[in-house]
């Protein structure tokens, strides 16, 4: 793949919302790409065994990827045997490295 195909698409926008009594509130909207470049995927794979716990939200924030994309990636890693689910009964999915 060329360098142009490896880039992540991240767009940020700030909106001003009107509130009561003339107040405004600023919110930031971030659109992330659903595609994970191979270089970032390789870096994620190498960092997993060093962690005590793995959360999809942590990885998504660190590498600026969608949480849904990270969830698919973590399911793939679980099928490969790289990580395992800590407790399947929990609503929040916490993974730990397989040792």
C-alpha positions in Angstrom: 0.0 0.0 0.0 1.2 3.5 -0.7 1.5 6.2 1.9 -1.7 7.9 0.8 -3.8 4.8 1.4 -2.3 4.4 4.9 -3.7 7.7 6.3 -6.6 7.8 8.7 -9.5 10.0 7.9 -10.4 12.1 10.9 -12.5 15.2 10.6 -13.2 17.5 13.5 -15.8 20.2 13.7 -17.0 22.5 16.4 -20.7 23.4 16.7 -22.2 26.2 18.7 -25.5 25.2 20.2 -27.9 27.9 21.4 -29.1 27.5 24.9 -31.6 29.5 27.0 -31.1 33.1 27.8 -28.5 33.8 25.1 -26.0 31.2 26.3 -24.2 29.0 23.9 -22.6 25.6 24.2 -19.7 24.4 22.1 -19.5 20.7 21.2 -16.8 19.0 19.1 -17.8 16.4 16.6 -15.1 14.0 15.5 -15.7 11.7 12.5 -13.3 8.8 12.4 -12.5 6.4 9.6 -13.7 2.8 9.9 -10.6 1.5 8.2 -7.5 0.6 10.3 -4.2 1.1 8.5 -1.8 -1.9 8.7 0.9 0.2 10.5 -1.6 1.1 13.3 -3.0 -2.5 13.4 0.6 -3.8 13.8 1.3 -1.3 16.7 -2.0 -2.4 18.4 -1.1 -6.1 18.1 2.4 -5.5 19.6 1.1 -3.4 22.5 -1.6 -5.9 23.7 0.7 -8.4 25.5 2.2 -5.6 27.5 -1.1 -4.4 29.0 -2.9 -5.7 32.1 -6.4 -5.0 30.7 -7.7 -4.1 27.3 -10.7 -1.9 26.7 -12.0 -1.0 23.3 -12.5 2.7 24.3 -8.9 3.0 25.5 -7.6 1.8 22.1 -10.0 3.9 20.2 -9.0 7.1 22.0 -5.3 6.3 21.8 -5.2 5.5 18.0 -8.1 7.7 16.9 -10.2 4.9 15.5 -13.9 4.1 15.8 -15.0 2.0 18.8 -17.0 -0.3 16.6 -13.9 -1.0 14.4 -11.8 -1.7 17.6 -14.5 -4.1 18.8 -14.3 -6.1 15.5 -10.5 -6.1 15.8 -10.6 -7.4 19.4 -13.1 -10.1 18.4 -10.6 -11.2 15.7 -7.7 -11.2 18.2 -9.8 -13.3 20.6 -10.5 -15.9 17.9 -6.8 -16.0 17.1 -6.0 -16.6 20.8 -4.0 -13.5 21.3 -6.4 -12.2 24.1 -9.3 -13.5 26.1 -12.4 -12.1 27.6 -12.1 -11.5 31.4 -15.8 -12.1 32.3 -18.4 -12.8 29.6 -21.2 -11.8 32.0 -20.1 -8.2 32.3 -21.7 -5.6 30.1 -18.4 -3.8 29.6 -16.1 -6.1 27.7 -12.7 -6.3 29.4 -10.0 -8.3 27.7 -6.7 -9.6 29.1 -3.7 -10.9 27.3 -3.4 -14.6 26.9 -0.4 -16.0 28.6 
